[in-house]
Amino acid sequence: MKPILTLILKDVSIELRRKESVAAMVMFGILVMVIFNFAIESANVDPALRPDLAPGILWVAVSLSGILGLNRTLAIDLDNDSIQGLLLAPLSRGSLYLGKVLSNLLFILVSDAIAILSVLVFYDLDADRRLLWVALVVLLGSIGFASVGTILSMVSSHTRMSEVMLPVLLIPMTIPLIISCVAATATALTRDAARPSLSLIIGFDIIFLVISYLVFEHVVEE
Amino acid sequence: MNATSLALSAHDIGKTYGHFPALAGVTLDVARGTSVTIFGRNGAGKTTFLKIAATLARASSGDVDVAGFSVGEAPEDVRRRIGFLSHNTYVYRDLTPRENLRFFSRLYGLDLSDDELAERLGRVGLGHRQNDPVRSFSRGLLQRVGIARVTLHDPEVLLLDEPYTGLDRGAVDTLNMMLDQAVEEGRTVILTTHDLELGLRASGRAHIIDRGRIVYSGGAADLETREAYRHFIQSGTKP
């Protein structure tokens, strides 16, 4: 556990110094909200329907800003090929993978928190108990997103145009997860505060995490 | 030589990238506490061989043991006992030398105090720059941080891939001093280089690798070694 914590602290310390990844993710998430808000305003959508659009827009912001963050955090380890230094350390590839997933998840969750607050403001939602369910759905969805995103960012780093390749690989693979998250968020936001079904999302998280953990070794070694 | 007296034992190592054979059956034994240089032209397979020994690449065929542990079966035990340095130093440019060493020492399960970190940095002549961001360092200073990183956990075997590339005179002297000291302390040094004089100075034995095979092995002080180098490395032909 200690090496994993060391990896996370290193990423946080570099991020605090560079202030690149999280700032870019937060700004991008807010911009997505603003653009959708303008689009909805100009389409004269019935104000009563605005909350119904919120789940989809929230997940567009969460997933796109997440991709941006995954690319940025990997860049920390690719600069000066520092990732090779990590691979030379006497820890399992699985521990290295978990460390990177947790770092990415931490950054994604900070950005997610701002995205949830923005969606409250832009789409006239009440900050009540339903918000806790939304936060839980976003947490679980982000775990799956970070799990598969971490390994795919590593795969795409071996290709030319890696920043383009990551969304091309990640979005199709996470579509089932994102659809489940949108549906669960929509359920959580209904007026009668129904309990969203999380089993599918948890299932995706476990599958993505276990498979990525097992294949990470083959991705990082030549 | 029996297995325990060997720092590295490679048997018939092959490595292909797609259809390209980077290594085509390398067999090499290196005794503990010795210093060996592997010469070779660009693309000869030197880096691939060292990367396999350092667990950074997987051999397509053959077996390698380093410090008595199989690279394929006990990679973490191998990594605990090796220090790998290339012309890329693998340190984080956004951190200071002290922060880099603290980070890497924790990955090795070491909890070095500030004084110990300062002492390690002092050994490579970076005592006065330990709190400056590595990003502001010249190539030579960067390599000194790399040397400090590699020797942090007192490895039994040092694998050095073209370590002299781009170094100024001072950094070359620091590296040579470190290599001499490592051999005196009974560590094993395996390095690759293009530079005949630096390579022979640093080692007791020399090997030449060409097209993925060891084509010559001899004593570093032998005149025959210089002749072989001239043929294989400079003219690309057999003597």
Chai-1 contact restraints between the chains, C-beta under 6 A:
chainA,res_idxA,chainB,res_idxB,connection_type,confidence,min_distance_angstrom,max_distance_angstrom,comment,restraint_id
A,P3,B,L107,contact,1.0,0.0,6.0,A-B,restraint_1
A,T6,B,R106,contact,1.0,0.0,6.0,A-B,restraint_2
A,K10,B,F103,contact,1.0,0.0,6.0,A-B,restraint_3
A,I14,B,D94,contact,1.0,0.0,6.0,A-B,restraint_4
A,R17,B,D94,contact,1.0,0.0,6.0,A-B,restraint_5
A,D79,B,R93,contact,1.0,0.0,6.0,A-B,restraint_6
A,N80,B,R93,contact,1.0,0.0,6.0,A-B,restraint_7
A,D81,B,N88,contact,1.0,0.0,6.0,A-B,restraint_8
A,D81,B,Y90,contact,1.0,0.0,6.0,A-B,restraint_9
A,S82,B,Y90,contact,1.0,0.0,6.0,A-B,restraint_10
A,S82,B,Y92,contact,1.0,0.0,6.0,A-B,restraint_11
A,Q84,B,Y90,contact,1.0,0.0,6.0,A-B,restraint_12
A,G85,B,Y90,contact,1.0,0.0,6.0,A-B,restraint_13
A,L87,B,L56,contact,1.0,0.0,6.0,A-B,restraint_14
A,L88,B,R79,contact,1.0,0.0,6.0,A-B,restraint_15
A,L88,B,F84,contact,1.0,0.0,6.0,A-B,restraint_16
A,A89,B,L107,contact,1.0,0.0,6.0,A-B,restraint_17
A,P90,B,E76,contact,1.0,0.0,6.0,A-B,restraint_18
A,P90,B,R79,contact,1.0,0.0,6.0,A-B,restraint_19
A,P90,B,R80,contact,1.0,0.0,6.0,A-B,restraint_20
A,E221,B,R58,contact,1.0,0.0,6.0,A-B,restraint_21
A,E222,B,A57,contact,1.0,0.0,6.0,A-B,restraint_22
